[in-house]
Structures are given as C-alpha cells and as structure tokens.
Amino acid sequence: MAYKNFRCTEIIEEIGEELRRVRKQKKLTISHVAEQVSAASGLPVSNTLLGRIETGERRIDDEIMEAICAFYGIHSRDIVIAAARKHIQRLSEETAGDEEQENRGASLIALFENLNKTGQKEVLSLMRLMAYMDAYKIRDYVVNEEGEITETEE
C-alpha cells in the first residue's frame, strides 16, 4: 500500500523534506536524481514527480521510496524515522507544555526503532491502512486511554 491520500497530519510532508535534505546534502539536482533513479529502477520518476514528493504535494509509492533511498545509499526506515521525529517535534510545538503528550511521542519512536525489520514493516503498513481508512471515511477510529484502537460511535 502506498502513501497516497495521506493528509498533512500524516508524515508525507516530512518524508519529502527528509528526501530533499539528503539530496541537497549529497549536492545532487532533482533532474539528476530523477534520471538516475528512473534508469536504475525502471520506474517512471520525473523531475516534476520528485519535486512534488519533496514538497509534500504528492504521495510517494513504496517502490519509488525504496528506489530513491537505494540511490542515496540509505535505508527507507531511516527516512521514515527522521520524518516521524520531525512530525512529533512539530506536534510537540503545537502542544507545548503538554509533557505527557511529548513523552508519548518519544516513547513511540523508541518502540518503533527497537522493532525488527518485519515488525517495522507491519507498523508502517498499519499506519498506512489507518490513514487510508481515515482519508476515505471508511471507518472512524480512536485510540482510548489504554492505547486500544476502537471504532467511534456514529
């Protein structure tokens, strides 16, 4: 499942920002990256697509994410973790003073980092599925005080 239809409350913008940061750190142009990733992977990666991904205007499919990260010589997990940290930081700034909220975010990142590769993939898939369901109003859900996910009453 891809990152399609993630709203800005998800981490699509931060993933794009992290990909841009790595590209600029490596002093590469969008056109060079698009050309090389497209040639190496056979995926249709254009300058426009890459630019829109980096600005958070376009979702990034898993295959394209993996191809870009392979070209950069990094693991996609590192991009997702950095993006999640940035997103949590932004949320923390919005809820400044709510120490419990900040601690929860840091705990979630630590738990994710300690999972094995399979566990991390399962968590990412679950996050995408929940975002997909939310975006299409297929099902409304909440996380209760005990951390359980339950459907909301309509």
Secondary structure, DSSP 4 states (H G I P E B T S, - for coil): ---TT--TTTTHHHHHHHHHHHHHHTT--HHHHHHHHHHHH-----HHHHHHHHTTSS---HHHHHHHHHHHTS-HHHHHHHHHHHHHHHHHHHTTT-HHHHHHHHHHHHHHHHS-HHHHHHHHHHHHHHHHHHHTTS--EEE-TTS-EEEPP-
